[in-house]
Amino acid sequence: MADSNPDASGGGIKSGKKPAFKMTPHPSGKESHGKGMQILRALSFSIYFMTCAFTIVITQLIGAPLYFINKEMFYAYMATTKRYFGITITTMTHVWANTLVRISGDASVAGQIKATANGGVEFNFPERAVLIANHQIYTDWLYLWWVAYANRPSMHGHLFIILKESLKYIPVFGVGMMFYGFIFMSRKMSTDRPRLSHRLKQLQAPKTDPRTGQTYLDPMWLLLFPEGTNLSGNGRRKSANWAEKTGVKDAEHVLLPRSTGTFFILNELKGSVEYVYDCTVAYEGIPRGKYGEQIFGLNSTYFEGLPPKSVNLYWRRFRIADIPLDDAETFDKWLREEWYKKDALMEEYMVKGRFPPLPSAKTEATEDESKHDEYVETEVRPRYPFEVLQIFVVVAIVGLMWHNVAKVIRAFTG
């Protein structure tokens, strides 16, 4: 904004000088690193991430033939490689973008989010669930994948994400995501419905334990962003236009959700999943009327040392049996009303700097409220140092075996 202070004589802006522009300070403070260090951080980040990603894809390719031998072993193997990626991004965020994560929720999740003795957090969400969230910036999925990592039992090997179809054509990463069983959508339900139905049927196919003969369902967390895209100026305008066109109230801090895909997915999964877990995500430092993508990009977050001062997660739980899934219009209204509640939560966050606290959990033995934390405050971090090294184990073993076989061959042919 131009500096309009008058000169000493009171005659307005001094002639012959260009208006001065003030740089808006970053909400996370001054850059923690100079240009040289930023380059080193960017280089080390790129080497780390690409090395891990290539190693994981090679590990996937090594196990790919299992698909033709034993599909159960194949899916279990790919779940292991998915855990590797969960560890990769958890370590990555801890090293290059460490920040406070503040977690709370309403009464529906009381007792399911607990601080651990070492300053971490433990989620006790079920092994099969649908996760929905507002979509602030592209890093949302990193923190939600970390939640799967921090769950007991850990679910970072059983997380499935619905993505834009174009993402599967990204070199290296597209192959990895296809091995992970992620669901790619063209955003045209006429095209997506058959493939989506097929994938959802796979995710609820009963398995039989060969030892006991009992049937069971594989663990699964399915992550959806009903808004369809992250919050931005363009998305905000489209949401407002859609609200005006359909005659509904617009929201201020979130995009209005599109219900068609979510309605179809929940109808397909009901009977095999009991709960939907909803997360409202807020990043500290985003001013009213601004968008996270303008402030917390890859460069500022990971290279300049300017991640959000805190990432705030507020959880709610819904029983699928209580969600109106018999009628699309009724469900559309229900989902929109829940998004208005998210918008109200975001407004409370804007005013107070925090979401509402966790309510007290009552013990089964008494009606007394048990000791609890109103907020669990922690950071994204691996469970133990150098946990990320385990992603190199399969490639190392195969490389060692190949080396020994080559030596034997040379010994017999030399």
Salt bridges, closest charged atoms under 4 A:
GLU72 OE1 - LYS207 NZ 3.47
GLU122 OE1 - ARG152 NE 4.00
ASP140 OD2 - HIS135 ND1 2.79
GLU165 OE2 - LYS168 NZ 3.76
GLU165 OE2 - ARG195 NH1 2.96
ASP209 OD1 - ARG211 NE 3.27
ASP218 OD2 - LYS207 NZ 2.45
ASP250 OD1 - ARG236 NH2 2.68
GLU252 OE1 - HIS253 NE2 3.60
GLU252 OE2 - ARG288 NH1 3.14
GLU268 OE1 - LYS201 NZ 3.45
GLU274 OE2 - ARG319 NH1 2.47
ASP278 OD2 - ARG316 NH2 3.08
ASP278 OD1 - LYS342 NZ 2.86
ASP332 OD2 - ARG336 NH1 2.63
GLU338 OE1 - ARG316 NH1 2.74
GLU338 OE2 - LYS341 NZ 3.19
GLU347 OE1 - HIS253 NE2 2.77
GLU347 OE1 - ARG288 NH1 2.84
GLU348 OE2 - LYS352 NZ 3.60
GLU367 OE1 - LYS362 NZ 3.76
GLU377 OE2 - ARG102 NE 2.80
GLU377 OE2 - ARG354 NH2 3.38
GLU379 OE2 - HIS94 ND1 3.73
GLU379 OE2 - ARG381 NH1 3.96
GLU387 OE2 - ARG383 NH1 3.95
